Amino acid sequence: MSKRQKSGRRAFLLINFLFFGPLALAVFIYATGGWRPNGSTENGELLWPPVTIPDITLQEASENNPRKHLRNVWNLLYTGPGDCDDNCKNRLVDIRQMRLTFGKDANRLQLVFLADSGSIDRSYITAEHPALLVVDQKNTGAQLAVLEKYAAGDLYLVDPQGNVILKYPSDMPIADVRKDIKKLLKLSQIG
């Protein structure tokens, strides 16, 4: 074999290796399960399958929010006692301020207070949270029974079709909730 043939053979093998080598490596990694990306990046608990809540008519806290339904907009549901203790008030302030950080996208996120017990402190809500929509569990409990095991202080993210997709426990930092919502608002063309 001449020197020229050896050089040509080496070039041929090198070109084949450059093409088939990565392909063979990819097939090997896929077949053995040697590497898998993290399945999710959300901070909250992904509800799968998503829970669909019915479109209910909401009571408004004030005239500042003309919406009265849970459809066609992203919703952040906060569950808490109707009389709203200090923890409840602090969380409502946190989610109100978080919503304002979205700037022009703030109108795509509707805040809903799901009052689970006691009489609702409407004077506080009207004065401090004029855009907050209020759902009284006494009147809509059967419709929202799909949120079977919620605890006071939990947050639920509801998509524009009415699917509850993420749950955040009461001890979840609001910054983590904001990251998820910001990502969804950026990627979503609906709501």
Wavefront OBJ file of the C-alpha trace (Angstrom):
o trace
v 0.000 0.000 0.000
v 1.451 3.318 -1.012
v 1.854 6.328 1.186
v -0.876 8.132 -0.696
v -3.349 5.264 -0.183
v -2.570 5.166 3.559
v -3.159 8.913 3.803
v -6.458 8.596 1.914
v -7.564 5.694 4.117
v -6.763 7.697 7.277
v -8.737 10.676 5.993
v -11.675 8.392 5.114
v -11.647 6.777 8.587
v -11.348 10.165 10.286
v -14.299 11.580 8.356
v -16.388 8.496 9.158
v -15.429 8.708 12.829
v -16.343 12.397 12.969
v -19.775 11.583 11.565
v -20.606 8.216 13.150
v -18.756 8.691 16.469
v -21.151 11.282 17.958
v -24.096 9.331 16.569
v -22.914 6.110 18.221
v -22.255 7.965 21.481
v -25.751 9.493 21.443
v -27.375 6.098 20.810
v -25.339 4.565 23.636
v -26.263 7.296 26.125
v -29.932 7.123 25.151
v -30.067 3.320 25.331
v -28.327 3.031 28.697
v -30.075 5.972 30.335
v -26.680 7.291 31.364
v -27.759 10.915 31.264
v -31.171 12.444 31.702
v -31.912 16.143 32.106
v -33.853 17.317 35.126
v -37.493 16.813 34.281
v -38.762 20.121 35.570
v -37.699 23.555 36.629
v -40.758 24.744 38.518
v -40.520 25.681 42.174
v -44.075 24.736 43.092
v -45.679 21.303 43.144
v -46.846 20.384 39.641
v -50.380 19.009 39.751
v -50.639 16.162 37.262
v -53.105 15.640 35.828
v -54.136 19.271 36.163
v -57.311 19.887 38.129
v -59.973 21.845 36.243
v -62.119 24.184 38.274
v -65.484 25.418 37.017
v -65.901 28.987 35.821
v -67.559 30.624 38.798
v -68.764 34.180 39.228
v -66.584 36.033 41.696
v -67.423 38.781 44.146
v -65.290 41.846 43.631
v -63.437 43.543 46.446
v -63.862 46.866 44.641
v -64.609 48.370 41.272
v -60.893 48.490 40.343
v -60.970 45.007 38.857
v -63.727 44.546 36.246
v -63.130 40.802 35.835
v -65.526 38.449 37.556
v -64.426 35.070 36.215
v -61.464 32.706 36.422
v -61.194 32.268 32.649
v -59.070 33.984 29.980
v -56.465 35.210 32.473
v -53.836 33.627 34.724
v -55.064 33.400 38.329
v -53.153 33.122 41.572
v -55.494 31.748 44.242
v -54.601 32.376 47.855
v -56.380 30.245 50.450
v -56.812 31.669 53.906
v -59.198 32.458 56.730
v -61.889 35.016 55.954
v -61.040 37.117 59.000
v -57.442 37.333 57.658
v -54.946 37.179 60.529
v -51.471 38.765 60.400
v -49.963 35.886 58.371
v -52.786 36.219 55.858
v -52.340 39.992 55.601
v -48.582 39.665 55.097
v -49.054 37.056 52.360
v -51.664 39.194 50.595
v -49.232 42.126 50.616
v -46.477 39.853 49.248
v -48.568 38.589 46.340
v -49.884 42.087 45.558
v -46.324 43.455 45.406
v -45.142 40.446 43.402
v -47.886 41.072 40.830
v -46.824 44.703 40.473
v -43.263 43.635 39.587
v -44.539 42.167 36.305
v -45.058 45.648 34.850
v -47.063 45.489 31.622
v -47.792 41.795 32.229
v -49.392 42.503 35.624
v -52.834 42.638 33.982
v -52.367 39.065 32.789
v -52.329 37.827 36.406
v -55.458 38.064 38.526
v -55.238 37.664 42.310
v -58.035 35.717 43.992
v -58.561 35.287 47.740
v -60.280 31.994 48.561
v -61.682 32.598 52.049
v -62.205 29.246 53.732
v -63.805 30.131 57.057
v -65.133 32.994 59.118
v -66.542 36.259 57.931
v -64.546 38.090 55.307
v -62.926 41.338 56.442
v -64.159 43.341 53.443
v -63.118 46.707 54.872
v -59.474 45.597 55.027
v -59.536 43.990 51.584
v -61.250 46.965 49.929
v -58.828 49.441 51.510
v -55.563 47.532 51.068
v -56.151 45.259 48.055
v -58.590 46.952 45.669
v -57.806 44.645 42.722
v -58.189 41.443 44.758
v -61.130 39.219 43.864
v -62.764 37.368 46.753
v -64.324 33.904 46.722
v -66.344 32.972 49.779
v -66.104 29.214 50.364
v -69.571 29.229 51.965
v -71.128 30.172 48.622
v -68.825 28.326 46.218
v -67.533 25.436 48.302
v -69.105 22.742 46.142
v -67.704 24.275 42.955
v -64.188 24.472 44.372
v -64.268 21.036 46.007
v -61.802 19.941 43.319
v -59.118 21.657 45.421
v -59.647 18.869 47.905
v -56.732 19.160 50.314
v -55.776 22.765 50.523
v -54.377 24.340 53.651
v -54.658 27.929 54.777
v -51.874 29.932 53.202
v -51.435 27.762 50.096
v -51.191 29.387 46.676
v -52.537 27.825 43.472
v -51.669 28.921 39.946
v -54.593 28.555 37.534
v -54.106 28.839 33.771
v -56.534 30.776 31.506
v -58.516 27.591 30.738
v -59.234 27.029 34.435
v -56.663 24.290 35.065
v -54.931 24.365 38.439
v -51.371 23.535 37.431
v -49.099 24.492 40.339
v -49.466 24.470 44.111
v -47.241 26.449 46.469
v -47.204 25.680 50.199
v -47.557 28.560 52.641
v -43.839 28.529 53.485
v -42.722 28.917 49.839
v -40.788 32.185 49.384
v -42.688 34.598 47.161
v -39.544 35.026 45.012
v -39.815 31.366 43.932
v -43.487 31.822 43.063
v -42.560 34.909 41.038
v -39.932 32.989 39.035
v -42.484 30.395 37.953
v -45.135 32.940 37.022
v -42.656 35.137 35.157
v -41.525 32.150 33.099
v -45.120 31.125 32.320
v -46.156 34.638 31.325
v -43.123 34.897 29.054
v -43.764 31.553 27.346
v -47.560 31.725 27.202
v -49.425 33.508 24.444
v -52.798 33.055 26.147
v -54.247 35.011 29.037
l 1 2 3 4 5 6 7 8 9 10 11 12 13 14 15 16 17 18 19 20 21 22 23 24 25 26 27 28 29 30 31 32 33 34 35 36 37 38 39 40 41 42 43 44 45 46 47 48 49 50 51 52 53 54 55 56 57 58 59 60 61 62 63 64 65 66 67 68 69 70 71 72 73 74 75 76 77 78 79 80 81 82 83 84 85 86 87 88 89 90 91 92 93 94 95 96 97 98 99 100 101 102 103 104 105 106 107 108 109 110 111 112 113 114 115 116 117 118 119 120 121 122 123 124 125 126 127 128 129 130 131 132 133 134 135 136 137 138 139 140 141 142 143 144 145 146 147 148 149 150 151 152 153 154 155 156 157 158 159 160 161 162 163 164 165 166 167 168 169 170 171 172 173 174 175 176 177 178 179 180 181 182 183 184 185 186 187 188 189 190 191
